[in-house]
C-alpha cells in the first residue's frame, strides 16, 4: 500500500486525473504494470477510460485493466473488462487472451481453452498462445483422470459356478419330487409303465407299483418313494 501511495505522488495521479489525456493515463498505467504496482495501474486505466470520450482507446484500456486486475486475483473484474474489450474489438486477439486468463483464474478451464483458441485463430503464429493451450489441455486431461480414479469402485457380485452333482446324488434326487399342494401323510400310487413287450401272458408284469409318502419335516416338503414293486393288472 505504501508503494502505491509513493507511485501516486511520484507520477502525479491526482493531477493526472484532471489534466492528463486517455493516452497519457494508459502510458502511466503501463509503467505501473511494468513495476508490478497493479493496483495503481488499474487506477490509471480507469482514469483513462473516463477521459476517452470517443472510446477509441477503450479496448486497449479495458484489456490493460483486465490484466492488472488478474494480477491481483480479481478475476470477476478481469473477466468483465475482457468481455467488454471483445465486444468492442472482436478481431483483436488480446481481448480473447485476457478472457482466457480470467477464466483460467476462475478455474473455468474449458471456457478458458476456447477463449485462447479464439485468440490463436486471430494470431496463429503466436508461440505463447500455443503453449498456453497445450498446458490447459494437459491440465484438463489430468484432472479428468484424477476424478475418475477418485470414484468408488463398484464391486459386482460374482456368480458362483454351478457344481455338478455326483451320479449317486443325482439318482437319489430323481426319487425326491418337491410338492406344495400334497396334504396326505401317506399315498399309495400305482402307475402303468411300458411292459417288456410280451403282452400275451397273463402273469407277465405290466408295470410297477410305488408306495410314496409326503415328508413335511423339510422345507419345501418333498415326496419320498418308500417302495417300488412289480405290478400286473391281475393283482388286487
Secondary structure, DSSP 8 states (H G I E B T S, - for coil): -HHHHHHHHHHTHHHHHHH--HHHHHHHHHHHHHTT-HHHHHHHHHHHHHH-TT-SSHHHHHHHHHHHHHHTT-HHHHHHHHHHHHHH-TT-HHHHHHHHHHHHHTT-HHHHHHHHHHHHHH-TT-HHHHHHHHHHHHHHHHHHHHHHHTS---------------HHHHHHHHTEEE-SS---SEEEEEEE----S--S-TTS--EEEEEEEEETTSSS-EEEEEEEEEE-TT--
